[in-house]
Amino acid sequence: MMTASKKNPVPRKSPRPGTDADDSRRGESATVRGTQADYVAFLPAAMAIPAAHVVRMRADAQLAAHNVRVGVASVLAVSARASRLPETDLDEITSLPRIALAVIFASTLIGPVADAAMADLLKRATPLRARLLTTAESLVVTGHLPGAEVERIRAGRGRFDTARDLVALSALYGAHAAELHGKHPFRARDFEEAAEVGTALLELLTPKRARPASSPAAGLDERDRLWTLLVAGHERLTRAGVYLFGAQDARKAVPALQANRGARPKGHAPVADTAPLHTDPNGPASRAA
């Protein structure tokens, strides 16, 4: 899994429940509930992360949320010891399950937003295609455009064909611009719009598995930024777990974000709050009696 930069560009402080900052954010949208409230609360911190440090999410958000809850519960069970650790903020640790819920909510926004964008593009694409294609067929009759090429564009139905037709029509008019000058009602901007709308539709209609890894989509940036916030917070949670439980037991007490969900091994329980702290996060798993 990718991790945040060692320079720690991610804001350390998260909105704390019950603080003035948290109350003010909730006041701006008093009707939000559940994961939406968490999304609203943590998005400003996520959007402050430098673009170069954003970690793209390629993970199961539900599994991550489960593992975060397990890890937070383990550390908070020995909160008296945890509070004495360097660079450990218990309020930040307590907030991690809420950040995980914000990631889940952000993930639900991607599909609906993309659908709305597609609907808007189709409203522009359908009449534009009809105008360009009808005029092109008239220009075939007058001998100014090749009939076979226009007929090939006309063939086919559906959204994907509409998108491809716009790109093809823009190219067709451009290839015959000299002989078509003054013979149609369109401006250069109409052909540019056809190419832009067609390309945007093709991007949205391409199956997800066939898209390039860098393909943009609405809502992905917000989700990835919230995920980056969660990854950075979980790294600090993991360091606390290593100090508290030792390197070996920490893997059970504070599971990795994508560790397989499973029952806690029998006999595993948080160490008593009176146990001494490890001074070396890579030190032995055994504890002083």
FIGURO-645559 format. One record per residue: residue in one letter; x, y, z of N, C-alpha, C in turn. Coordinates in pm, whole numbers, plus 50000, padded with zeros to 5 digits. Example, Ala and Ser with C-alpha at 12.3 -4.5 7.8 and 13.67 -1.06 7.14 Angstrom:
% residues 2
A513194943150780512304955050780513204967050780 S512854977550708513674989450714512905000350787 
//
This chain:
% residues 289
M500844988250000500005000050000500885012350000 M500495022349924501215034749925501025041750058 T502005049350098501915056550224502145071150201 A501735079250298501945093550288503435096650300 S503815108450252505215112450254505765112750395 K507055109650408507705110050538507765124250591 K507615133950502507625147750546506305151550612 N505375142050612504105143850681503345156250633 P503025156950501502335168750451500875169150493 V500345158050542498935157350577498705164350710 P497695172950721497445179750847497275169750960 R497965172151072497905163151185496595164351260 K496075176551270494905178851352493645176651270 S492735168651323491465166351259490395173151344 P489215176251285488155182151365487795173151481 R487745178451600487455170551718485995171951757 P485305160951783483925161951826483825170551950 G482845179751947482615187852063483395200752065 T484325202951970485085215351968484335225751889 D484755238351902484085249151830484175247151680 A485365242251633485545240251489484585229851437 D484425219051512483525208451469482085213351471 D481695220751576480325225551586480005235351474 S480975243751437480715253451332480485246651199 R481255235751171481055228651045479675222051042 R479275216351154477975209851159476855220151145 G477095232151198476085242351190475815246851048 E476825245750962476655249650823475715240350749 S475545228250797474675218450730474015210050838 A473005216150903472435210151023471655197350995 T471285194950868470455183350838471255170850807 V472575171950794473355160250757473415150550873 R473495137750841473545127350943474575116750901 G475045109551000475885097950973477135101150895 T477415093050793478665094450720478725107550643 Q477585113250605477615126150537478155137050629 A477765136650756478285146250853479795145050865 D480315132850864481755130750872482445135650746 Y481835133650631482365138450504482495153650509 V481455160550554481475175150563482555179750662 A482685172650773483625176750877485085175550835 F485425164750763486835161950735487285166250595 L486345169750507486735173350371487665185450366 P487455196050447488395207350439489845203350466 A490065194950567491435190350596491975182150480 A491115173850420491545165550308491915174050187 M491135184650161491405192950045492655201450063 A493155202750186494375210350212495635202250184 I495495189350157496665180950130497255184649993 P498555186949984499155189949853498885178849753 A498595182749630498225172949527499295162149509 A500555165949524501645156349503501665145349607 H500975147349719501005137649827499705129549838 V498775131949746497495124649753497715110149712 V497195101049793497325086649769496055081749700 R496205075949583495025070949513494485058549584 M493185058349603492575047349678492345035349586 R492965024249621492725011349553492475001149662 A491385002749733491174994749854489694992949879 D489384983649969488024981050015487754990450132 A486895000350112486645010250216485965004050338 Q485084994350316484394987950427485394980150514 L486294972950451487304965450525488224974950602 A488594985950538489444995750605488745001250729 A487465004350717486715009650831486674999650946 H486474986850912486454976451015487794975651087 N488874975551011490204974151071490594986551151 V490144998151107490395010251183489695009451319 R488465004751321487735003551448488454993951543 V488954982951488489684973351571490924979851631 G491714986651547492944992851593492715003951695 V491715012251669491415023151761490965017551896 A490125007251893489655001252019490824995552099 S491784989452030492934983552100493764994352170 V494025005352100494855015952157494115023352268 L492835026152247492085033352350491855024752474 A491945011552460491805002852576492945004852675 V494055010152626495205013252713495525028152699 S494495036252706494645050552677495585057652773 A495645053152899496545059752994497995058652947 R498385047052900499735045152846499895052252713 A498865051252629498945057352496499105072452504 S498505078552604498595093152617500015097852647 R500865088852693502245092552725503195090452606 L502675085452496503535082852381503865095852308 P505065096752248505425108452169504615108852039 E504275120851995503575122851868502295114651859 T501605113351969500345105851971499245114752025 D498235116951943497105125351979495865116351991 L495385114252111494255105152132492985110352066 D492835123652057491655128951987491715125451839 E492915126151781493055122351641492755107451623 I493265099251713493005084851706491505082151716 T490845088951807489405087051824488635090851697 S489165100451622488465105151502488625095951381 L489565086551385489845078351267488645070451216 P487795064351303486615057651248485695067051172 R485635079551215484795089151144485385092551007 I486705093450999487335095850869487065083950776 A487105071850831486805059850750485375060450696 L484435065250778483065066550732482945077450626 A483745088050639483755098550537484235093050403 V485235084050406485735077750283484615069550218 I483875062050300482785053950246481735062850181 F481385073850248480385082950193480885089050062 A482165093150059482725098949937482675088949822 S482855076249852482815065949748481415064749687 T480385067249768479025066249715478675077749623 L479435088649630479115100449548479635099149406 I480575090349381481225089849251480265085649141 G479515074849163478595070049061477515080049025 P476735085049123475675094549092476165107149023 V477345112349063477875124249001478205121648855 A478815110148829479155106548692477885105048607 D476835099148663475585097648591474975111148557 A475035120548648474495133948623475285140948513 A476595139248515477435145248411477105139348275 M476875126248270476535119748144475195124848091 A474215126248180472895131148138473005145048078 D473825153548140474005167148089474675167047952 L475685158447936476375157547807475455152447697 L474605142747730473695137147630472665147547585 K472265156447677471325167047639471935176247534 R473245178047542473935186247444474265178347319 A474585165547337475075157447225474005154047123 T472815150247171471775145247080471355155646976 P470965167847016470575177546913471745182146827 L472945182846884474105187146807474425176946699 R474365164146734474595153646635473565154346524 A472285156346562471215156846462471435168246362 R471825179846412472045191246323473225188946230 L474325184146287475515182046206475295171046102 L474615160246142474435148946051473425152145941 T472345159045977471335162745875471955171845769 T472735181445813473395190445718474415182845634 A475135173545696476125165645623475445157545512 E474265151945538473555144245436473105153145321 S472745165645353472395175045246473615178345161 L474755179445224475995182445153476455170645068 V476035158445105476305146845021475535148044890 V474285152344902473425153844783473995164044685 T474595174744741475175185044655476595181744610 G477105170244656478415165844611479585171744686 H479315177644802480395183944876481005174944985 L480345163845017480865154445116480705140145062 P481625131145099481545117245052480395109845119 G479525104045036478345097245088478665085245176 A479665077345141479985065245216480395068645359 E481165079445374481635083245507480485088145594 V479595095945536478445100945612477515089445648 E477335080045556476475068445584477055060045697 R478355058845701479005051245807478775057945943 I478775071145943478505078346067477045076546109 R476155076746012474715075446039474385061746100 A475095051246061474785037646108475015036546258 G474235028046322474415025446465473515034246551 R473255029246671472425036546766473025035846906 G472485043746994472925043247134473865054547171 R474145055347301474955066347353476395065747303 F476935053647295478315052347251478465056947107 D477505053247022477555057546882477375072646870 T476505078246953476325092746953477635099846982 A478355094847083479645100847119480645099647005 R480755087846946481715085846836481325094146714 D480015095346689479545103046573479935117746585 L479845123246705480215137346723481685139546692 V482535130546739483965131746711484225130346561 A483545120746498483745118246356483215129846271 L482065135546310481495146746234482375159046243 S482925161446362483835172746377485035171246286 A485585159146282486735156546196486365157546047 L485165152946013484725153245873484585167645823 Y483915175845900483775189845858485125196745854 G486015193245945487335199345945488155195445824 A488035182745781488815177845667488365184345536 H487115188745531486585194745407486245209545427 A486975215945520486645229745555486695239245436 A487685237545349487865246945237486675246445141 E486285234345099485195233245001483815235645063 L483715234945197482435236945264482235251345311 H483225259845291483125273645339481905280645279 G481045285845368479865293145324478695284345283 K478815271245297477765262145251477015255445366 H477275259545489476545254045605476435264945712 P475535263445808475295274045908476215273546031 F477165264346035477935262246156479155271346164 R479585273646290480815280946315481885271246366 A483095275846371484185267246418483915262346560 R483295270846640483005267046779482065255146786 D481145253546689480235242146688480995229046670 F481995229246585482785217146563483665213946685 E484175224546748484955222546870484085216446980 E482855221446991481935216047092481615201447065 A481415198046938481125184146902482255174946944 A483485179146919484635170946956484755169847108 E484545180847179484665180747324483605172147390 V482345174047348481245166447408481395151547375 G481735148547252481905134547213483025127747291 T484135134647307485265129047382484895126847528 A484215136647587483815135447728482855123747748 L481925122047655480995110747664481715097447651 L482645096547559483395084147543484145080547670 E484675090747739485395088447864484455082447968 L483245087847979482305082848079481725069248042 L481625066647914480995054147868481955042547860 T483275045247859484255034447851484185025947977 P484105012647964484075004048083485225007248176 K484975007248308485975011048406487255002848394 R487104990048365488304981548358489164984848237 A488584992148139489344995348019489935009448024 R489615017148129490115030748138491565030848183 P492335040648137493695042148188493665045248337 A494765041848405494815043948550494675058648586 S495065067548494495015081748524493695088248483 S492715080348439491455085948392490725093348503 P490375106348480489695113948584488215110948588 A487605112648701486155111248716485725119748833 A484505125048823484005133848928483935126649062 G484405133249165484325127649300485535119649342 L486365115649248487525107349282488555115049364 D488765127649331489775135349403489405136749550 E488145139949578487705141349717487865128149792 R487455117149728487585104149793489045100749821 D489915103049721491325099749738491975108349846 R491565120849857492125129549961491695125050100 L490445121150115489985115950243490705102850276 W490915094750175491665082350194493085085250240 T493725095350180495065099350221495075103650367 L494045110950408493935115150548493845102950639 L493085092950595492935080750675494245072850680 V494925071750566496205064450562497215070750656 A497315084150653498285090950738497945088950886 G496675090050920496265087951059496485073651103 H496245064151013496455050051047497925046951066 E498795053650992500235051751012500625055651155 R500085066751203500395070951339499765061451441 L498575056351409497945046451496498795033851504 T499335029751390500195017751386501455019751468 R502075031551457503265034251537502945033551686 A501795038951723501395038151864501215023651906 G500615015551816500405001451847501714993951866 V502714997251786504014990651799504664994351932 Y504585006851969505125011052099504405004052214 L503085002852203502284997552313502354982352324 F502314975452211502164960952212503374953252161 G504344960352101505454953552038505124950451893 A506164948851811505974947551667505094935751628 Q505274924151693504524912251654503054913351693 D502764916751817501374917551863500644929451802 A501384939751761500734951451702500004947951574 R500494937951501499824933951377498434928551403 K498224922951524496904917951560496054929051622 A496684936851709495934947251778495554958851687 V496444962251594496194973251500496414967851358 P495424961051302495604954851170495794965251060 A496494961250957496654969750839495284972850780 L495194983750708493904988050655493234977350569 Q494014969450497493434959150412493734945050460 A494084943450588494274929950643492944922650641 N492984909750610491744901950602490994902250733 R489684904350720488854904550839488764890550897 G488854889551027488754876551092488644878251241 A488304867851307488164868451452489524870251517 R489554877451628490794879251703491244865851759 P492514862351744492994849551796492684848151944 K492364835951984492044833352124493244836952211 G492944842352326494004845752419494584859452397 H494194866352285494734879552260493874889752330 A494464898052409493724908552479494654920252500 P494084932352512494944943952535495784942252661 V497004947352657497894946452772497404955952879 A497584952553004497124961053114497764974753106 D497004984753150497474998553144498725000853227 T499034991753315500194993653402501474988553341 A501404981853223502614976453160503504987753112 P504824985953117505734996653073505684998652923 L506015010652877506025013652735507275008452671 H507155004552541508345001552462508955014752420 T510225016052427510895028252382511345027152239 D511375015252184511785012952045510645006151972 P510035012651869508925006451799509284993651729 N510564990951709510994978651647511544968651749 G511284971751875511834963351980511104950251993 P511494941852088510894928752104509444929452145 A508734919252112507294919052143507054916052288 S508014910152356507814906652497507794918952583 R507114918552697507004929852787507574926452923 A508004936652989508494934653125507364930553214 A507664922153310506624917453398506194928653492 
//
